[in-house]
Amino acid sequence: MTQRSQRGRRRGHGRPTLDDVARTAGVSAITVSRALRTPEKVARETREVVASAIAKVGYIPNLVAGNLASIKTRTIAAIVPTLEHSIFTEMLQGMVDVLRDEGFELILGSSGFDIREEESLIKTFLARQAEGIVLTGSFHTDEAQQLLARLDWPVVETWSLLGTPSVGSVGFSNYDAAYEMVKHLAERGYREIAFVSAVTEANDRAAERLRGVRRALADLGLPERAERIRTSEFSLRAGGESMHAIRAACPETDAIFFAADTLAAGAILEAKKCGISVPDEIAIAGFDDLEIATVIDPPMTTVRVPRRDLGRVAARLLIEATEHGFGGGVQRDLGFELVVRGST
């Protein structure tokens, strides 16, 4: 790729058109349009040929009035796994803080941790001519990645630094953060360390944290037992249940690192309810540094990540890309901080 093409790329370059679909299907553009707008008036065989051509060329109908590929909508889209976790709502607020000042609006989708739903949302936002998209993590369906690459749309990935999106990545090393937490626990004298993770399938952030935990245990000469590596949904109840399950399977466990503060808080609350001393009988650590980490008793050791800054930096990168072109390869490592409190 030449330097000129790297810097001069614009939103929607290379976007397949109705004429592309028509040529591929071997029908007229009017027939394609009719198949999309009034399919009941088109023969089933023709509809199937058009549908096959649409899938082949990656055509996305433009839902913006006038069907102008060059229209400026002043909208940025963001897709997050869930709106139930404040870590994502804080990131979105950071985006809004920047976008509002620059005259952009945010349109939002929640994938439910399902990359197929994320793919569907990507297509919806492209059809609505969003000028850029913020995605969570670097793992997406093959079709979504091929579509975004073919259309050359401005994309920023957040919470991870593993991908190569068209504009860049904004995040931190989930691997290093998890490694450092295990190292901290070992330095405090804990030797039988457990880890409770999110589901790692199609979730590069969770997978990297698990990889960091395992690497740290190996490097530090600490035992890894299958019974002490668990996955869980993120809730207070699940945190308490995970703690009991680990202690029942491995009574010698002296520390549990949870991949989210919500889980860790649930474990601390359940421990207090059952008369289990934290950290004397078992140490508890979390990830995110939510407000609950500071108010729970004992206060929670955790990993602090710059949630609002993730949104702010992502928004600025996309605004720059939509207004001045983009070349990709930007990687903004915002880092993390180990916050040590009374739970360890």
SULHU-V743560 format. One record per backbone hydrogen bond with DSSP energy under -1.0 kcal/mol. CO is the residue of the C=O (numbers start at 1). NH is the residue of the N-H. E is the energy in kcal/mol with one decimal. If there is no record, write none. Layout:
co=CO nh=NH e=E
co=CO nh=NH e=E
This chain:
co=2 nh=6 e=-2.1
co=3 nh=7 e=-2.0
co=4 nh=8 e=-2.4
co=10 nh=13 e=-1.7
co=12 nh=15 e=-1.9
co=17 nh=21 e=-1.7
co=18 nh=22 e=-2.4
co=19 nh=23 e=-2.6
co=20 nh=24 e=-2.1
co=21 nh=25 e=-2.6
co=22 nh=26 e=-1.6
co=22 nh=27 e=-1.9
co=28 nh=32 e=-1.9
co=29 nh=33 e=-2.7
co=30 nh=34 e=-2.5
co=31 nh=35 e=-2.4
co=32 nh=36 e=-1.7
co=33 nh=37 e=-2.5
co=34 nh=38 e=-2.6
co=38 nh=41 e=-2.2
co=39 nh=42 e=-1.8
co=43 nh=47 e=-2.6
co=44 nh=48 e=-2.2
co=45 nh=49 e=-1.9
co=46 nh=50 e=-2.6
co=47 nh=51 e=-2.7
co=48 nh=52 e=-2.2
co=49 nh=53 e=-2.0
co=50 nh=54 e=-2.6
co=51 nh=55 e=-2.1
co=52 nh=56 e=-2.0
co=53 nh=57 e=-2.5
co=54 nh=58 e=-1.5
co=54 nh=59 e=-1.5
co=64 nh=67 e=-2.2
co=68 nh=71 e=-1.7
co=74 nh=105 e=-2.3
co=75 nh=131 e=-2.7
co=76 nh=107 e=-2.5
co=77 nh=134 e=-2.4
co=78 nh=109 e=-2.3
co=80 nh=111 e=-2.4
co=81 nh=112 e=-1.3
co=85 nh=88 e=-1.2
co=85 nh=89 e=-1.3
co=86 nh=90 e=-2.5
co=87 nh=91 e=-1.3
co=88 nh=92 e=-2.4
co=89 nh=93 e=-2.0
co=90 nh=94 e=-1.9
co=91 nh=95 e=-1.8
co=92 nh=96 e=-2.6
co=93 nh=97 e=-2.4
co=94 nh=98 e=-1.2
co=95 nh=99 e=-3.0
co=96 nh=100 e=-2.5
co=98 nh=102 e=-1.1
co=99 nh=104 e=-2.9
co=100 nh=103 e=-1.3
co=105 nh=76 e=-2.8
co=107 nh=78 e=-1.9
co=109 nh=80 e=-2.2
co=111 nh=114 e=-1.0
co=114 nh=118 e=-2.0
co=115 nh=119 e=-2.0
co=116 nh=120 e=-1.8
co=117 nh=121 e=-2.3
co=118 nh=122 e=-2.5
co=119 nh=123 e=-2.0
co=120 nh=124 e=-2.0
co=121 nh=125 e=-2.7
co=122 nh=126 e=-2.4
co=123 nh=127 e=-2.2
co=124 nh=128 e=-1.4
co=125 nh=130 e=-2.3
co=126 nh=129 e=-1.6
co=127 nh=63 e=-3.0
co=132 nh=77 e=-2.7
co=133 nh=156 e=-2.4
co=134 nh=79 e=-2.5
co=135 nh=158 e=-2.3
co=141 nh=145 e=-2.2
co=142 nh=146 e=-2.5
co=143 nh=147 e=-2.5
co=144 nh=148 e=-2.5
co=145 nh=149 e=-2.1
co=146 nh=150 e=-2.5
co=147 nh=151 e=-2.4
co=148 nh=152 e=-1.1
co=148 nh=153 e=-1.3
co=154 nh=133 e=-2.3
co=155 nh=167 e=-2.1
co=155 nh=168 e=-1.4
co=156 nh=135 e=-2.7
co=157 nh=170 e=-2.8
co=158 nh=137 e=-3.1
co=167 nh=330 e=-1.3
co=168 nh=157 e=-1.9
co=169 nh=332 e=-3.0
co=170 nh=159 e=-1.3
co=171 nh=334 e=-3.2
co=173 nh=177 e=-2.2
co=174 nh=178 e=-2.1
co=175 nh=179 e=-2.4
co=176 nh=180 e=-2.7
co=177 nh=181 e=-1.6
co=178 nh=182 e=-2.1
co=179 nh=183 e=-2.4
co=180 nh=184 e=-2.3
co=181 nh=185 e=-2.3
co=182 nh=186 e=-2.4
co=183 nh=187 e=-2.3
co=184 nh=188 e=-1.4
co=185 nh=190 e=-2.1
co=186 nh=189 e=-1.6
co=192 nh=254 e=-1.9
co=192 nh=255 e=-1.3
co=194 nh=257 e=-2.7
co=195 nh=230 e=-2.4
co=196 nh=259 e=-2.3
co=197 nh=232 e=-2.2
co=200 nh=203 e=-2.0
co=203 nh=207 e=-2.3
co=204 nh=208 e=-2.3
co=205 nh=209 e=-1.8
co=206 nh=210 e=-2.3
co=207 nh=211 e=-2.2
co=208 nh=212 e=-2.3
co=209 nh=213 e=-2.2
co=210 nh=214 e=-2.4
co=211 nh=215 e=-2.3
co=212 nh=216 e=-2.2
co=213 nh=217 e=-2.5
co=214 nh=218 e=-2.1
co=215 nh=219 e=-2.8
co=216 nh=220 e=-2.3
co=217 nh=222 e=-2.7
co=218 nh=221 e=-1.0
co=225 nh=228 e=-1.8
co=226 nh=229 e=-1.5
co=228 nh=195 e=-3.0
co=230 nh=197 e=-3.4
co=235 nh=239 e=-1.6
co=236 nh=240 e=-1.8
co=237 nh=241 e=-2.3
co=238 nh=242 e=-2.3
co=239 nh=243 e=-2.0
co=240 nh=244 e=-2.1
co=241 nh=245 e=-2.3
co=242 nh=246 e=-2.4
co=243 nh=247 e=-2.4
co=244 nh=248 e=-2.2
co=245 nh=249 e=-2.0
co=246 nh=250 e=-3.0
co=250 nh=253 e=-2.3
co=254 nh=283 e=-2.3
co=255 nh=194 e=-2.7
co=256 nh=285 e=-2.2
co=257 nh=196 e=-2.4
co=260 nh=264 e=-2.0
co=261 nh=265 e=-3.2
co=262 nh=266 e=-2.0
co=263 nh=267 e=-2.0
co=264 nh=268 e=-2.3
co=265 nh=269 e=-2.7
co=266 nh=270 e=-2.2
co=267 nh=271 e=-2.5
co=268 nh=272 e=-2.4
co=269 nh=273 e=-2.1
co=270 nh=274 e=-1.8
co=271 nh=276 e=-3.1
co=272 nh=275 e=-1.0
co=277 nh=281 e=-2.5
co=277 nh=282 e=-1.4
co=283 nh=256 e=-2.4
co=285 nh=258 e=-2.9
co=287 nh=261 e=-1.7
co=290 nh=293 e=-1.4
co=291 nh=294 e=-1.6
co=292 nh=296 e=-1.8
co=293 nh=300 e=-2.8
co=299 nh=343 e=-1.6
co=301 nh=286 e=-2.6
co=302 nh=339 e=-2.9
co=303 nh=288 e=-3.0
co=304 nh=337 e=-2.1
co=305 nh=307 e=-1.9
co=306 nh=310 e=-2.0
co=307 nh=311 e=-1.3
co=308 nh=312 e=-2.5
co=309 nh=313 e=-2.8
co=310 nh=314 e=-1.9
co=311 nh=315 e=-2.4
co=312 nh=316 e=-2.2
co=313 nh=317 e=-2.4
co=314 nh=318 e=-2.0
co=315 nh=319 e=-2.4
co=316 nh=320 e=-2.3
co=317 nh=321 e=-2.1
co=318 nh=322 e=-2.7
co=319 nh=323 e=-1.7
co=320 nh=324 e=-2.3
co=321 nh=325 e=-1.6
co=330 nh=169 e=-2.3
co=332 nh=171 e=-2.4
co=337 nh=304 e=-3.6
co=339 nh=302 e=-2.4
co=341 nh=344 e=-1.2
co=343 nh=284 e=-2.0
